[in-house]
Amino acid sequence: MQVIDGDGHVNELARNEELVKYMPKGCRAWQTFPVLDHLHFHYLKPAFGQKEFGNPGPKEWLEFLEQTGIDWSVLYPTWGLAMGRLVSMEWAIAACRAYNNWLYDTFLNHSPNLKGVALIPIQDVDAAVEELRRAVTQQGMIGAMLPSNGEGLQNHLGAKLYWPIYEEAEKLNCSLAVHVGALHHLGMDTFSTYYPVHAIGHPMGIMIQAAAMVSHGVFERFPGLRVGFLEGGSTWVPFFLDRLDRSHHEGHMQVDLDGEILGGPKLGEKASDYFRTQMREGRIFIGFDVDDGGLGFAVQNAGRDGFLFGSDFPHEVFDADKCRHEIDELLAREDLSEEDKEAVLSGNAKRLYQQPEV
């Protein structure tokens, strides 16, 4: 069965000396992006010697694809996941442009099996639109990442402030992906252990932004927009749909000055059915962990049409053998039909990223 990796990573922090050379002369600093938060990497090493992230170049990435039987992979950043934390508009613009140029020169020129996702300076919407257009039309990027959290976000991702980005993505027929990164300001800033923040923060961050985009009418306003919500697993979706149905009723709705519902499901329409429709029609996609025990229930509850596999290599998956083993375990699962497996391992990635066969 064909396998497409909808969420892999480069480790630009380990190659920071290369990356900073792409920054303007006045921006030469030790590191291009801020730390993700006060928890990542601060409490991991002392206890068990947590294995470091790998640093695969294009050669190692292509070997990984060959050894796992994955056809192609979509590359997201590592330290650039903290893009939303930058508060300087000028630095954000320079950092995104530098990262995109570095990714293009270092990885994307080597093989069509390595697909690039751009960083865009969401701190300055006009500049974000311009950089998205440049990355897609000049560098062949297949879309852009939107941070799920960070001080540089001026509002939630459903806000009209960001609608020009969605309009441009729709025109370019490229995807956008809300990807988990910084986990601070989610109610767990006083935790001194990391694993519960990771466990809860990943789905929470993207759930908040999914709720924002659904409830503020983004998918009605831009029916051709395709958005992935990545690295939070699949099992937040049944919970999310249940809670939306419980809360979406006449007493909890907000309307505009003309009495019209602000966005999302209309009165009398189940919010869960609205969300399932967006998945079925190819507007909303959910990245899952390949060892996600609740995937079968999530597919049964929300439908097979939006969930997509991501290797997360070289983050929590360090080698090809482990990744291939997990893929084989998914193929052997009895709570997924053959049609389900085909959809979540390749079909939905094709729908989100809309790339020709390589």
N, C-alpha and C positions, 0 to 999 in steps of 0.2 A: 504494500500500500504506500502511495506517495506520502512523504512527510515534508512539510514546510515549517521552518522555524520562524515564527512571527515576532520573536523577542529575544535576540541575542545582544551581546554587548562588546564594545571595545573598552580597553582600559587606558584612557588617555592620561590618567594621573601618572601611571608608570612611564609614560612617554612625554611627560610634561616639558622636558627640555626641547623636544621637537615642537610641541604645541606653542610654546611661548614665542618661538621664532616667527610665528604667523601673526602675532599681535603687533600693533603699531609701536614704534620706538618708545613713545612716551608711556606705554602701558607695560613695559617689561617688569614683571613681578615674578616671584618664585612660583606662583600657582595662578592659573587662569580663573578657576572657579572657587567659590567658597566651600567650606566643609558642609556636608549634608545637614548636620545638626550636632548636638552635644552628646549624642549617644553612639552613632556609628563609629566603630573601631576604638571606642574609648574603654569599653568594658569586656572586650572579647578575648584578647590575647592572654591575660594573666592566668586564667583558669585552665584552659585546655590547649593552648597553643593553636588557636584557630588558624586554619590554613589560609594563606594569603590568596587574594584574587590572582588568577593567572594573568599573563600579559601576552596573549596571542597576537601575532601579526597576521598579515594576509595568508602567508604560507601555512601557519598553524591553524588558522580558521578553515582553510580549504581541506586540510588533513582531517580536521574534526568533522566536516560535512561528509567526507568520503567514508570515514570510519563509522559514522552513525547512520549512514544511508539517508541523510537529509538532503533534499534537492537544493534548496537555497535558504539563506538566512537574512533577516532584517536586523541591521546593527543600530543599537541605541548607545548612548554614552554611559559612562560610570559616574565620574565626578560632575559631568554636565547635567546629571539628574538634579543637581542643586541649582540649576539655572534660575529657578524662581526666587532664590534668596538674594540675588544681586539687586541692589537698590539704585546703583548708578546707571542711568540710561546709557550714557556714553560707553561705559565699560561693558554693559550688556551687549550693545551693538557690536563692539569690537570683539568680544569673546565669542559670540555666535558666528560671526564671519570667519574668525580665525579657526574655530573648531570645524566648520563646514569645509573650509579650504584644506585643512589638515586631513580630514576624513576622506575627502575626494582624492587627494594626492597619495595618501598612504594605503587606503584599502580599496576604494571603488574602482580604481583603474586596473586592478589586477584580475578581476573576474566578474562576469554578470551574475554569479551565484552569491555575491555579497552586495546587498542592497543598503543604501544609506538613508537614514532619517535625519533631517536637519534640525538644528537648534535655531529658534527664532527669538528675538529680543521682545518678549511679550510686555516688557516694561514700557516700550514705546510702540504703540500699535501700528502707526504708519511705517516705522522701520521694520516691524515684524512682517508686514505685508510685502514690503520690498525684498526682504531677505528670503522669504518663502518663495517668491517668484524667481529670484535669482537661483536659489538652490535647486528648484525643480526644473527650470527651463535651461539653465546653463550647466548644471552639475549632475543632472539626472537623478536627483533625490526623489524618493517615492512619497514623501510627505514630511511632516514636522512633528516634533514632540511638544506637548504642552505640560508644564509642571503641575503637579497636583497640589502643591503647597509652597509657601515661601513669602518673605516680606516684600518681595518685588511685585507680587500680584496686587493690583490695585482694587480688585473685586473678584467675586466668584466667576467661574468661566461661563456662566449663563448670561452675564451682564452684557448690555448692548455695546459697552466699551469695546468688546472683543469681536463684535459681529463683522467688522471689515476683514478680519483674519478668516472667518468662516466663509465669507463671500468669495475671497480669493481662492481658498482651497477648493470650493465648489467649481469655480471657473477653471482652475488648473486640473480638476478631476484627480486630486491627490488626497491622501488620507491624513488625518490628524490622530495623534495618540496621546491621551492623558496617561502619563507614566508616573508611578510612585517614585518619590525621591526623599525629600526632607520629611521627617516625621515629628517635627516639633510643633507646638501650638495646637495639639490635638487632645489636650487634657492629660498628657502623660509626661510633662516636662520635668517633674520631680522624681521620676523613676530612676533608680540607679542600677537597674538590670535591663538589658537590652531585649531579651527574647520576647517578653510580652508586648513591648512597644512594636517590634517587628510583626508579631502575630496579629495585633489589633490595628496597628497604624496603616499597614499596607491596604487592607480592604477599606478602612475608614476613609482614607484620603481620597481614593477614587470614587467611593460611594457618594461622598459629599459633592464632588464635581459632577458626577452623573445626575444627581438630584437637581443640581443647579441648572444644568443644560436642558434637562427634560422639562422642568417646571417653569422655565422662563422662555419657552417657545423656540429654542434654537432649531429643533428638527422640523418644525412647521415652516420657519422662515427660510431654512436652507435644506430643502428636501433631497438635494443631491450630495449633502455632506456625509462623510463616513468617518466615524470616530471610534477608536479603540480605547478601552479602559484596561490598562495592563498591569500585571504583577500583583494582583490582589486575590488570586484564586477565583474559583467559580462559585463557591458556596455562599458568598454574600448576596448573590442574585436572588435565590428564593426568599431569603430573609428580607431583602430590600423590597421585593414585590409584595410580600405579605404586609409589610409596614405601610407601603404606599396605599394599598387597598384599604387598610384600617383607617388611614388618616384622610384619604381623598373623598370628602363628602361635603355637602353644602355648607355645613357649619365651619369648615376649615379652609374654604376656598377664598382666594383674594381675586377681586375684579378690578378692572381699570375704571376710569371716570365714566365710561359709557356702559358699564355693567358687564363687560366681556371678561371671561376668565383669562388670566394673564398668560397662560401657556400650558402646554402638555395636555393631558386627557381632559375631555370636556365633561360637563355634568351628565351623569348617567353612564359614562364610559368607565370601565374598570381601569385603574391606573396600571395594573399588571398586564392587562390586554394591550394597552397602549405601548408599554415597553416591549412586549413580545412582538408587536407589529413592527417597531423600529428595528429589532433584531432580524426579523424575518425578511424585511424589505431592504436590509443591508445598510442601515445607518448606524447601528450600535453593535459593537463587538466587545467581547470580554476575553482577556487573556487568562489562561488557567495554568496551574502547576501540574506537570505530567503525573505526579503521584498524588493528585488531589482526590482524596477518598470520596468526596461528595459530588464529583463530576457527574456521575450517572443520575443522581437525583436532580441536579441543576438542569441537566439536559431534558429530563422528563418534565420538569416544572416549567422551564422557559423556552424549550425547543432547542434543536441542534444547530440552528442557523447563525449563531453569533459567537460561539466559543472557539478559541483558537489556541493552538499549542505554542509555547515559547520555551526554548531550552534554558534560558538564563545563563548560558555559558558566557564567560568563565566565572560567574559569581558563585551561586550555590551549587552549580554543576561544574566540577573541576576537570572532568575527563570524559572521553568519548564512550568508554565502556559503561560508566554509570548512566549516561544519557540513553544509550542504546538499550540497556537493561530496562529502564523505565518506559521507553517506547514499547518494548516487547510486552511488558506487563499491561500496558494500556490496551494493546492489541488482543490480549488474552482475557480482558474483562468481560464478564457476562451481563453487566448492567448497562452495556452499550451495544447497540446493534451495529452491523457492518456499515450501514448508512451513517450512523452517528459517528463512528470512528473515522470514516472517510471525510466527513464534514469538519470534525475538530482537528484532524491532523493535517489537512491540506485545503479542503474546499473553502473554508471560511477565510483563511489567510489570502487566498486568491481573490475573494470578494472584497476584503478590506483593502488590500494593496493593489489589486488589479494590474498585475504584472504578467507579461507574456511568458510562456514556458521557456526555460533555459536548458 
